[in-house]
Amino acid sequence: MSALVGRTEPLLQQFEEWASQQFSPRTCEHYSADARGFAMWMVRAGLGFADVHLEDVQRYQGALFARKKLNGQALSPATIAVKIEAVRCLYRFLLKRHHVLFDPCSSIDMPRVPKTLPRVTLTLGEAKRIIERQEVGSMERAILETLYATGIRVSELIALRPEDVDVEERVVRVIQGKGGKDRNLPLTRAAAEAVAVYLQTRRQSLSTISPQLFLRKRGALTRSLVALMVRRCATKARVKKIVTPHVFRHTVATHLLRNGADIRHIQVFLGHASLQTTERYTRVEIHDLRKVVEKAHPRGGRA
C-alpha cells in the first residue's frame, strides 16, 4: 500500500497545480479534497490510477451512496454528483498528461439530482427591514445593499476592491467571477450611496490593512464571517427566516422576475453559464402563482 501511495501523491499534486490554473480557489479546494478521497479509497482497494476501470468507479459511487454523515444521514445525490465530477475531472487530466491509457469515467452514469427550488427568499419588506436596521455608513449596511442590488456571490463580494466600484456611475465590476468571467453590474442608488458613505467614513481608516473593499479591523473578510454577519443582521431585524448571503442572491433574482425582467437578462446579471440554472426562478413564480390560484380562484381550492 505504501508503494501505491508513493506513486499516487505526485499525480495528485500535479492535478491540484493544474486545477489551480483552471478553476476558482473554492472549486479547486473541493476538487482536491474529493480527488484525494477517491485516491484513498482506490489505494485501500489495492489499485493505482492506471488500474481503475468503469466497474471500480461504479463501486466507488456505490460506496458514496452507502456512506453516512456525522448526523447519520446519507449523502445527497447532489453531493455525490459533485464528488464523482471531481473524479471525472481528475481522469481527464491524467489522460491528457498520458498517465493513464483510458478514462474509466467516460461512460459513468451520474446520480440524478432533483431540480429544487430556492428554499428561502425574502419579501420586499423583509429585505428592506434587514438593510435599514443597520447603521448608515457601516460595513454591514454597505454589504447588504450591495448583495441586494447585485445578487453577487459571497466569494465575489469579499474579493471586491475599492477600484472595482464606481459610486458615481453606479457600477460594480466583478473580476474573475465563477468560471473566470468578468462582468459589470449596475448598483442601485441606495447601494451606491451606502458604499460611498462607508468608503468616506469606515474604510479610510483601514486602507493600509488589505486591498479588499470590505474589511474588518483585523483584515479581510471570509465567507463564514459574512454569513455570520448576515444572520445577525436578519435577527436584529426580527426576520425569522434563516438568512444567508445566498438568500439575497435568490431574493434579488425573484424580485427582478416578478417586476418583469427578462430571464436572459437575469442570467447575465447572476453570471450563470447556463440558462437552465436561471430558469428555476421561473418555477418559483409558478409556485407562487399556484398558491394564489388555490387561495383566490373560485374553483382553486382542494376541497
C-alpha positions as CSV (number, residue, x, y, z in Angstrom):
1,M,0.0,0.0,0.0
2,S,2.8,2.4,0.8
3,A,4.2,1.9,-2.7
4,L,0.8,2.8,-4.2
5,V,0.6,5.9,-2.0
6,G,4.1,6.9,-3.2
7,R,3.0,6.7,-6.8
8,T,-0.4,8.4,-6.2
9,E,0.7,11.5,-4.3
10,P,2.9,13.2,-7.0
11,L,0.0,12.8,-9.5
12,L,-2.5,14.3,-7.1
13,Q,-0.1,17.3,-6.6
14,Q,0.2,17.8,-10.3
15,F,-3.6,17.7,-10.6
16,E,-4.0,20.3,-7.9
17,E,-1.5,22.5,-9.5
18,W,-3.3,22.2,-12.9
19,A,-6.7,22.8,-11.3
20,S,-5.5,26.0,-9.6
21,Q,-4.9,27.4,-13.1
22,Q,-8.3,26.3,-14.4
23,F,-10.8,26.9,-11.6
24,S,-11.7,29.2,-8.8
25,P,-10.0,28.7,-5.4
26,R,-13.1,27.3,-3.9
27,T,-13.7,24.8,-6.8
28,C,-10.0,23.8,-6.5
29,E,-10.4,23.1,-2.8
30,H,-13.4,20.9,-3.4
31,Y,-11.8,19.1,-6.4
32,S,-8.6,18.5,-4.4
33,A,-10.5,17.1,-1.4
34,D,-12.8,14.8,-3.5
35,A,-9.9,13.6,-5.7
36,R,-7.9,12.7,-2.6
37,G,-11.0,11.0,-1.1
38,F,-11.2,8.8,-4.2
39,A,-7.5,8.1,-4.2
40,M,-7.7,7.0,-0.6
41,W,-10.5,4.6,-1.5
42,M,-8.6,3.4,-4.6
43,V,-5.4,2.7,-2.7
44,R,-7.3,0.8,0.0
45,A,-8.7,-1.4,-2.8
46,G,-5.1,-2.1,-3.9
47,L,-5.4,-0.1,-7.2
48,G,-3.4,2.6,-8.9
49,F,-4.8,5.2,-11.2
50,A,-4.0,3.2,-14.3
51,D,-5.7,0.1,-12.8
52,V,-9.1,1.7,-12.4
53,H,-11.9,0.6,-14.7
54,L,-15.6,1.7,-15.1
55,E,-16.7,-1.1,-12.6
56,D,-14.3,0.3,-10.0
57,V,-15.7,3.8,-10.3
58,Q,-19.2,2.4,-10.1
59,R,-18.2,0.6,-6.9
60,Y,-16.8,3.9,-5.5
61,Q,-20.1,5.6,-6.4
62,G,-22.0,2.8,-4.5
63,A,-19.7,3.3,-1.5
64,L,-20.6,7.0,-1.5
65,F,-24.4,6.2,-1.6
66,A,-23.8,3.9,1.5
67,R,-21.7,6.5,3.3
68,K,-23.3,8.3,6.3
69,K,-22.6,11.8,7.5
70,L,-21.8,12.5,11.2
71,N,-25.5,13.1,11.8
72,G,-26.4,9.7,10.4
73,Q,-27.9,11.0,7.2
74,A,-26.9,9.7,3.8
75,L,-25.0,11.9,1.3
76,S,-27.4,13.7,-1.1
77,P,-27.4,12.9,-4.8
78,A,-26.1,16.4,-5.4
79,T,-23.1,15.9,-3.1
80,I,-22.3,12.5,-4.7
81,A,-22.6,14.1,-8.2
82,V,-20.0,16.7,-7.2
83,K,-17.6,14.1,-5.8
84,I,-17.9,12.0,-9.0
85,E,-17.4,15.1,-11.2
86,A,-14.2,15.7,-9.3
87,V,-13.0,12.1,-10.2
88,R,-14.1,12.7,-13.8
89,C,-12.0,15.9,-13.9
90,L,-9.1,14.1,-12.4
91,Y,-9.1,11.4,-15.1
92,R,-9.5,13.9,-17.9
93,F,-6.3,15.5,-16.5
94,L,-4.5,12.1,-16.2
95,L,-5.5,11.1,-19.7
96,K,-4.4,14.4,-21.2
97,R,-1.0,14.0,-19.5
98,H,-0.7,10.4,-20.6
99,H,-0.6,9.0,-17.0
100,V,-3.4,6.6,-18.0
101,L,-4.3,4.9,-21.2
102,F,-8.1,5.3,-21.0
103,D,-10.7,7.2,-19.0
104,P,-12.8,4.9,-16.8
105,C,-15.3,7.7,-16.1
106,S,-16.2,8.3,-19.7
107,S,-19.5,6.3,-19.5
108,I,-20.3,6.6,-15.8
109,D,-24.0,7.3,-15.1
110,M,-24.1,10.4,-12.9
111,P,-26.6,10.5,-10.0
112,R,-29.9,12.1,-10.9
113,V,-30.1,15.4,-9.0
114,P,-33.6,16.7,-8.4
115,K,-34.1,20.3,-9.6
116,T,-35.0,22.0,-6.3
117,L,-36.4,25.5,-5.9
118,P,-34.6,28.0,-3.8
119,R,-35.7,27.2,-0.2
120,V,-35.8,30.7,1.2
121,T,-36.4,34.1,-0.3
122,L,-37.2,37.4,1.4
123,T,-40.2,39.5,0.8
124,L,-39.6,43.1,-0.3
125,G,-40.5,44.2,3.3
126,E,-38.1,41.7,4.9
127,A,-35.2,42.7,2.7
128,K,-35.8,46.4,3.3
129,R,-36.1,45.9,7.1
130,I,-32.8,43.9,7.3
131,I,-30.9,46.6,5.4
132,E,-32.4,49.6,7.0
133,R,-31.9,48.4,10.6
134,Q,-28.2,48.7,10.0
135,E,-26.3,51.9,10.8
136,V,-25.8,54.3,7.9
137,G,-22.1,54.3,6.9
138,S,-21.5,50.9,8.5
139,M,-19.9,48.0,6.6
140,E,-23.0,45.9,7.3
141,R,-25.3,48.4,5.6
142,A,-22.9,48.7,2.6
143,I,-22.6,44.9,2.2
144,L,-26.3,44.2,2.5
145,E,-27.2,47.0,0.0
146,T,-24.6,45.5,-2.4
147,L,-25.9,42.0,-2.0
148,Y,-29.5,43.1,-2.6
149,A,-28.5,45.4,-5.5
150,T,-26.3,42.9,-7.4
151,G,-27.0,39.4,-6.3
152,I,-23.3,38.7,-6.4
153,R,-21.9,35.6,-4.8
154,V,-20.2,35.9,-1.4
155,S,-16.9,34.9,-2.9
156,E,-17.3,37.7,-5.4
157,L,-18.3,40.2,-2.7
158,I,-15.2,39.6,-0.4
159,A,-12.9,39.9,-3.5
160,L,-14.1,43.4,-4.4
161,R,-11.6,46.2,-4.2
162,P,-12.4,49.9,-3.9
163,E,-11.4,50.5,-7.5
164,D,-14.0,47.9,-8.6
165,V,-16.8,50.1,-7.5
166,D,-17.7,53.4,-9.3
167,V,-20.2,55.0,-7.0
168,E,-20.7,58.0,-9.3
169,E,-21.6,55.9,-12.3
170,R,-23.2,53.3,-10.0
171,V,-21.4,50.3,-11.5
172,V,-19.6,47.4,-9.8
173,R,-17.1,45.3,-11.7
174,V,-16.8,41.6,-10.7
175,I,-13.3,40.4,-11.6
176,Q,-12.8,36.7,-12.3
177,G,-16.2,35.6,-11.0
178,K,-17.3,32.0,-11.2
179,G,-15.9,30.4,-14.3
180,G,-13.2,33.0,-14.5
181,K,-15.5,35.6,-16.2
182,D,-15.7,39.3,-15.5
183,R,-18.9,41.2,-15.6
184,N,-20.2,44.7,-14.9
185,L,-23.3,45.1,-12.7
186,P,-25.4,48.2,-12.0
187,L,-25.7,49.4,-8.5
188,T,-28.9,50.8,-7.2
189,R,-28.8,54.4,-6.0
190,A,-29.2,53.2,-2.4
191,A,-26.3,50.8,-2.7
192,A,-24.0,53.3,-4.4
193,E,-24.8,55.8,-1.6
194,A,-24.2,53.2,1.1
195,V,-20.8,52.2,-0.3
196,A,-19.8,55.9,-0.8
197,V,-20.6,56.7,2.8
198,Y,-18.8,53.6,4.0
199,L,-15.7,54.5,1.9
200,Q,-15.7,58.0,3.3
201,T,-16.1,57.0,7.0
202,R,-15.1,53.5,7.9
203,R,-12.9,52.2,5.0
204,Q,-10.4,55.1,5.0
205,S,-9.0,54.2,8.4
206,L,-8.4,50.6,7.3
207,S,-6.8,51.3,3.9
208,T,-3.4,50.0,4.7
209,I,-4.5,46.6,6.0
210,S,-5.8,44.9,2.9
211,P,-6.7,45.8,-0.7
212,Q,-10.3,44.5,-0.3
213,L,-13.3,46.9,-0.3
214,F,-15.0,45.4,2.8
215,L,-12.7,45.0,5.8
216,R,-12.9,44.4,9.5
217,K,-10.3,45.8,11.9
218,R,-8.2,42.6,11.6
219,G,-8.2,42.5,7.9
220,A,-10.1,40.8,5.0
221,L,-13.5,39.1,5.5
222,T,-14.1,35.4,4.9
223,R,-17.2,33.6,3.7
224,S,-18.1,32.4,7.2
225,L,-17.7,35.9,8.7
226,V,-20.1,37.4,6.0
227,A,-22.6,34.6,6.6
228,L,-22.5,35.2,10.3
229,M,-22.9,39.0,9.8
230,V,-25.9,38.5,7.5
231,R,-27.5,36.1,10.0
232,R,-27.0,38.6,12.9
233,C,-28.5,41.5,10.8
234,A,-31.6,39.4,10.0
235,T,-32.0,38.5,13.7
236,K,-31.7,42.2,14.6
237,A,-34.4,43.0,12.1
238,R,-36.6,40.2,13.6
239,V,-36.8,38.2,10.4
240,K,-37.4,34.6,11.5
241,K,-36.2,33.0,8.2
242,I,-32.6,31.5,8.0
243,V,-31.0,34.3,6.0
244,T,-27.6,33.8,4.3
245,P,-25.8,35.8,1.6
246,H,-27.1,33.4,-1.0
247,V,-30.7,34.1,0.2
248,F,-30.1,37.7,-1.0
249,R,-29.0,36.3,-4.4
250,H,-32.2,34.2,-4.7
251,T,-34.2,37.2,-3.5
252,V,-33.0,39.7,-6.0
253,A,-33.5,37.3,-8.9
254,T,-37.0,36.5,-7.8
255,H,-37.9,40.2,-7.3
256,L,-36.4,41.1,-10.7
257,L,-38.5,38.4,-12.3
258,R,-41.7,39.5,-10.6
259,N,-41.2,43.0,-11.8
260,G,-40.9,42.0,-15.4
261,A,-37.1,41.4,-16.0
262,D,-36.3,39.1,-18.9
263,I,-34.9,35.7,-17.8
264,R,-31.9,36.1,-20.1
265,H,-31.1,39.5,-18.5
266,I,-31.2,37.8,-15.1
267,Q,-28.9,35.1,-16.4
268,V,-26.3,37.7,-17.3
269,F,-26.9,39.6,-14.0
270,L,-26.3,36.5,-11.9
271,G,-23.4,35.3,-14.0
272,H,-25.0,31.9,-14.8
273,A,-23.2,30.0,-17.6
274,S,-26.4,28.1,-18.4
275,L,-30.0,29.5,-18.8
276,Q,-31.2,26.3,-17.2
277,T,-29.7,27.4,-13.9
278,T,-31.6,30.7,-14.1
279,E,-34.9,29.1,-15.1
280,R,-35.5,27.6,-11.7
281,Y,-36.6,31.1,-10.7
282,T,-39.5,30.9,-13.2
283,R,-40.6,27.8,-11.2
284,V,-40.6,29.9,-8.1
285,E,-43.1,32.2,-9.9
286,I,-45.3,29.2,-10.9
287,H,-45.2,28.0,-7.3
288,D,-46.3,31.4,-6.0
289,L,-49.0,31.7,-8.7
290,R,-50.3,28.2,-7.9
291,K,-50.8,29.3,-4.2
292,V,-52.6,32.4,-5.3
293,V,-55.0,30.4,-7.6
294,E,-55.6,27.8,-4.8
295,K,-56.5,30.6,-2.4
296,A,-58.4,33.1,-4.6
297,H,-59.8,31.2,-7.6
298,P,-63.5,30.1,-7.2
299,R,-62.5,26.6,-8.2
300,G,-59.0,26.7,-7.0
301,G,-59.5,25.0,-3.6
302,R,-58.6,21.5,-2.9
303,A,-61.8,20.5,-1.3
